[in-house]
Structures are given as C-alpha cells and as structure tokens.
Amino acid sequence: MIDRQLKVLLLKDIYDKDHIRNEREIRQLKKITEVLISHDQWNLHKSTDAVVAAQELEIHALNQKVIQLTADLAEYRQFDGYILIRDGQVLALLDLCIKCKC
C-alpha cells in the first residue's frame, strides 16, 4: 500500500500546484518504508531467492567458522606437558611471572 502510494506520488507532475506537499509526503513515505523494513523479521520486503541466497551465504560463513574453531580446538588439545608460548605472548607471560613473585 505504501509502495503504491509512493509510485503515484512519484509519477505526479513536478509543476503541479501541490508539488511541495507531494515531495513532503514522498519523504515521509520513504521514512516509513525504512522503519518498516528495519522491523521486518520475516523478510517480506525481499524475494524468496534473495532471502535464500543471503541465508546460504550466512550458512557458508558459519560453516567456515566452525571448521576454523574445530581446528583451533584440536590444536589446543595437543598438550605434551610443555607450555606453548606463541609469538607476541612472551611479554604477557613475563608480566604474569612478575605479578606472581610479589
């Protein structure tokens, strides 16, 4: 309904006597449309193909994250009794040692 009224207002002549009022209504309808789209939980403003494509991209990204986290977990579970100090973490370990001495 809002889109239909917006199209009607956009098709009106710019030299019409009510042009200023029409422009104000167009701005208001665009703001209302933005608010409604931001609150759209079911993606009614998009086609199903666009929704499916966006969800497939999100699923793919989440699958990649799961694979990365699984690899990190496997790496962290390989503990052979020695402390593994990675690059850039030496100063943090030194700080902890100094705090423990106090």
PyRosetta script that sets phi, psi and omega in degrees:
from pyrosetta import init, pose_from_sequence

init()
pose = pose_from_sequence("MIDRQLKVLLLKDIYDKDHIRNEREIRQLKKITEVLISHDQWNLHKSTDAVVAAQELEIHALNQKVIQLTADLAEYRQFDGYILIRDGQVLALLDLCIKCKC")
pose.set_psi(1, -42.9)
pose.set_omega(1, 179.1)
pose.set_phi(2, -67.2)
pose.set_psi(2, -42.4)
pose.set_omega(2, 179.1)
pose.set_phi(3, -61.8)
pose.set_psi(3, -40.3)
pose.set_omega(3, 179.8)
pose.set_phi(4, -63.1)
pose.set_psi(4, -45.8)
pose.set_omega(4, 179.5)
pose.set_phi(5, -65.5)
pose.set_psi(5, -37.1)
pose.set_omega(5, 178.1)
pose.set_phi(6, -62.9)
pose.set_psi(6, -42.2)
pose.set_omega(6, 177.7)
pose.set_phi(7, -63.7)
pose.set_psi(7, -40.6)
pose.set_omega(7, 179.1)
pose.set_phi(8, -62.1)
pose.set_psi(8, -45.0)
pose.set_omega(8, -179.1)
pose.set_phi(9, -67.4)
pose.set_psi(9, -35.6)
pose.set_omega(9, 179.6)
pose.set_phi(10, -69.6)
pose.set_psi(10, -27.8)
pose.set_omega(10, -179.2)
pose.set_phi(11, -83.2)
pose.set_psi(11, -9.9)
pose.set_omega(11, -179.5)
pose.set_phi(12, -70.0)
pose.set_psi(12, 154.2)
pose.set_omega(12, -177.7)
pose.set_phi(13, -69.0)
pose.set_psi(13, 136.6)
pose.set_omega(13, -179.5)
pose.set_phi(14, -73.4)
pose.set_psi(14, -14.6)
pose.set_omega(14, 179.3)
pose.set_phi(15, -94.7)
pose.set_psi(15, 8.0)
pose.set_omega(15, 178.1)
pose.set_phi(16, -68.4)
pose.set_psi(16, 152.3)
pose.set_omega(16, -177.9)
pose.set_phi(17, -67.1)
pose.set_psi(17, -22.3)
pose.set_omega(17, -179.5)
pose.set_phi(18, -99.7)
pose.set_psi(18, 22.9)
pose.set_omega(18, -175.3)
pose.set_phi(19, -61.1)
pose.set_psi(19, -41.6)
pose.set_omega(19, -178.7)
pose.set_phi(20, -64.6)
pose.set_psi(20, -42.8)
pose.set_omega(20, 177.6)
pose.set_phi(21, -64.6)
pose.set_psi(21, -40.3)
pose.set_omega(21, 178.4)
pose.set_phi(22, -62.6)
pose.set_psi(22, -42.5)
pose.set_omega(22, 178.3)
pose.set_phi(23, -62.4)
pose.set_psi(23, -40.7)
pose.set_omega(23, 178.5)
pose.set_phi(24, -63.8)
pose.set_psi(24, -42.9)
pose.set_omega(24, 178.3)
pose.set_phi(25, -65.0)
pose.set_psi(25, -37.4)
pose.set_omega(25, 177.4)
pose.set_phi(26, -61.6)
pose.set_psi(26, -46.0)
pose.set_omega(26, 178.7)
pose.set_phi(27, -61.3)
pose.set_psi(27, -42.9)
pose.set_omega(27, -179.7)
pose.set_phi(28, -64.9)
pose.set_psi(28, -42.7)
pose.set_omega(28, 178.9)
pose.set_phi(29, -65.3)
pose.set_psi(29, -36.8)
pose.set_omega(29, 177.6)
pose.set_phi(30, -65.9)
pose.set_psi(30, -39.6)
pose.set_omega(30, 177.7)
pose.set_phi(31, -65.1)
pose.set_psi(31, -42.3)
pose.set_omega(31, 178.3)
pose.set_phi(32, -62.5)
pose.set_psi(32, -41.5)
pose.set_omega(32, 178.2)
pose.set_phi(33, -61.3)
pose.set_psi(33, -43.4)
pose.set_omega(33, 178.4)
pose.set_phi(34, -61.6)
pose.set_psi(34, -41.9)
pose.set_omega(34, 179.7)
pose.set_phi(35, -65.2)
pose.set_psi(35, -43.7)
pose.set_omega(35, -180.0)
pose.set_phi(36, -64.3)
pose.set_psi(36, -40.3)
pose.set_omega(36, 179.1)
pose.set_phi(37, -66.3)
pose.set_psi(37, -37.6)
pose.set_omega(37, 179.4)
pose.set_phi(38, -66.8)
pose.set_psi(38, -25.3)
pose.set_omega(38, 178.8)
pose.set_phi(39, -97.4)
pose.set_psi(39, 4.4)
pose.set_omega(39, -176.8)
pose.set_phi(40, -76.9)
pose.set_psi(40, 104.4)
pose.set_omega(40, -178.4)
pose.set_phi(41, -84.9)
pose.set_psi(41, -20.5)
pose.set_omega(41, -175.0)
pose.set_phi(42, -107.2)
pose.set_psi(42, 10.0)
pose.set_omega(42, 177.8)
pose.set_phi(43, 54.8)
pose.set_psi(43, 44.4)
pose.set_omega(43, 179.6)
pose.set_phi(44, -71.0)
pose.set_psi(44, -20.0)
pose.set_omega(44, -178.5)
pose.set_phi(45, -83.3)
pose.set_psi(45, -5.4)
pose.set_omega(45, -179.6)
pose.set_phi(46, -112.4)
pose.set_psi(46, 158.2)
pose.set_omega(46, 174.1)
pose.set_phi(47, -76.4)
pose.set_psi(47, 159.4)
pose.set_omega(47, -177.9)
pose.set_phi(48, -64.5)
pose.set_psi(48, -33.7)
pose.set_omega(48, 178.8)
pose.set_phi(49, -63.3)
pose.set_psi(49, -41.3)
pose.set_omega(49, 179.8)
pose.set_phi(50, -67.2)
pose.set_psi(50, -39.6)
pose.set_omega(50, 179.3)
pose.set_phi(51, -65.5)
pose.set_psi(51, -44.4)
pose.set_omega(51, -179.9)
pose.set_phi(52, -63.7)
pose.set_psi(52, -42.5)
pose.set_omega(52, 179.3)
pose.set_phi(53, -63.2)
pose.set_psi(53, -42.9)
pose.set_omega(53, 179.0)
pose.set_phi(54, -64.4)
pose.set_psi(54, -40.6)
pose.set_omega(54, 179.7)
pose.set_phi(55, -69.2)
pose.set_psi(55, -35.8)
pose.set_omega(55, 176.7)
pose.set_phi(56, -65.5)
pose.set_psi(56, -38.9)
pose.set_omega(56, 176.4)
pose.set_phi(57, -63.8)
pose.set_psi(57, -41.6)
pose.set_omega(57, 178.8)
pose.set_phi(58, -65.4)
pose.set_psi(58, -41.3)
pose.set_omega(58, 178.0)
pose.set_phi(59, -62.7)
pose.set_psi(59, -42.9)
pose.set_omega(59, 179.4)
pose.set_phi(60, -62.6)
pose.set_psi(60, -43.5)
pose.set_omega(60, 178.9)
pose.set_phi(61, -64.0)
pose.set_psi(61, -41.0)
pose.set_omega(61, 179.2)
pose.set_phi(62, -67.8)
pose.set_psi(62, -36.8)
pose.set_omega(62, 176.1)
pose.set_phi(63, -63.4)
pose.set_psi(63, -41.1)
pose.set_omega(63, 177.6)
pose.set_phi(64, -63.0)
pose.set_psi(64, -39.2)
pose.set_omega(64, 178.7)
pose.set_phi(65, -66.1)
pose.set_psi(65, -39.6)
pose.set_omega(65, 177.6)
pose.set_phi(66, -63.5)
pose.set_psi(66, -42.0)
pose.set_omega(66, 178.7)
pose.set_phi(67, -62.3)
pose.set_psi(67, -44.2)
pose.set_omega(67, 179.8)
pose.set_phi(68, -64.6)
pose.set_psi(68, -43.9)
pose.set_omega(68, -179.8)
pose.set_phi(69, -67.6)
pose.set_psi(69, -35.0)
pose.set_omega(69, 176.2)
pose.set_phi(70, -64.8)
pose.set_psi(70, -41.0)
pose.set_omega(70, 177.9)
pose.set_phi(71, -66.0)
pose.set_psi(71, -40.7)
pose.set_omega(71, 177.3)
pose.set_phi(72, -63.2)
pose.set_psi(72, -41.2)
pose.set_omega(72, 179.6)
pose.set_phi(73, -64.1)
pose.set_psi(73, -42.0)
pose.set_omega(73, 178.1)
pose.set_phi(74, -62.7)
pose.set_psi(74, -37.6)
pose.set_omega(74, 178.5)
pose.set_phi(75, -66.6)
pose.set_psi(75, -41.2)
pose.set_omega(75, -178.4)
pose.set_phi(76, -71.4)
pose.set_psi(76, -25.2)
pose.set_omega(76, 179.6)
pose.set_phi(77, -78.0)
pose.set_psi(77, -13.0)
pose.set_omega(77, 178.9)
pose.set_phi(78, -83.3)
pose.set_psi(78, 80.4)
pose.set_omega(78, -178.7)
pose.set_phi(79, -109.4)
pose.set_psi(79, 121.3)
pose.set_omega(79, -178.5)
pose.set_phi(80, -110.9)
pose.set_psi(80, 19.1)
pose.set_omega(80, 176.5)
pose.set_phi(81, 98.2)
pose.set_psi(81, -12.8)
pose.set_omega(81, 179.6)
pose.set_phi(82, -101.0)
pose.set_psi(82, 151.2)
pose.set_omega(82, 177.3)
pose.set_phi(83, -82.2)
pose.set_psi(83, 128.8)
pose.set_omega(83, 179.6)
pose.set_phi(84, -95.8)
pose.set_psi(84, 113.5)
pose.set_omega(84, 179.3)
pose.set_phi(85, -108.0)
pose.set_psi(85, 116.8)
pose.set_omega(85, -178.2)
pose.set_phi(86, -86.4)
pose.set_psi(86, 166.0)
pose.set_omega(86, 178.0)
pose.set_phi(87, -60.3)
pose.set_psi(87, 136.7)
pose.set_omega(87, 178.3)
pose.set_phi(88, 86.5)
pose.set_psi(88, -4.3)
pose.set_omega(88, -179.3)
pose.set_phi(89, -106.7)
pose.set_psi(89, 1.4)
pose.set_omega(89, -178.0)
pose.set_phi(90, -65.0)
pose.set_psi(90, -42.4)
pose.set_omega(90, -179.1)
pose.set_phi(91, -65.7)
pose.set_psi(91, -35.0)
pose.set_omega(91, 177.1)
pose.set_phi(92, -66.0)
pose.set_psi(92, -40.0)
pose.set_omega(92, 177.6)
pose.set_phi(93, -66.1)
pose.set_psi(93, -42.2)
pose.set_omega(93, 178.3)
pose.set_phi(94, -62.3)
pose.set_psi(94, -40.9)
pose.set_omega(94, 177.6)
pose.set_phi(95, -62.2)
pose.set_psi(95, -41.8)
pose.set_omega(95, 178.4)
pose.set_phi(96, -64.1)
pose.set_psi(96, -40.8)
pose.set_omega(96, 179.3)
pose.set_phi(97, -62.8)
pose.set_psi(97, -42.4)
pose.set_omega(97, 179.4)
pose.set_phi(98, -64.7)
pose.set_psi(98, -40.8)
pose.set_omega(98, 179.3)
pose.set_phi(99, -67.3)
pose.set_psi(99, -33.4)
pose.set_omega(99, -179.7)
pose.set_phi(100, -72.3)
pose.set_psi(100, -28.5)
pose.set_omega(100, 179.7)
pose.set_phi(101, -68.7)
pose.set_psi(101, -31.1)
pose.set_omega(101, -176.0)
pose.set_phi(102, -69.6)
pose.dump_pdb("model.pdb")
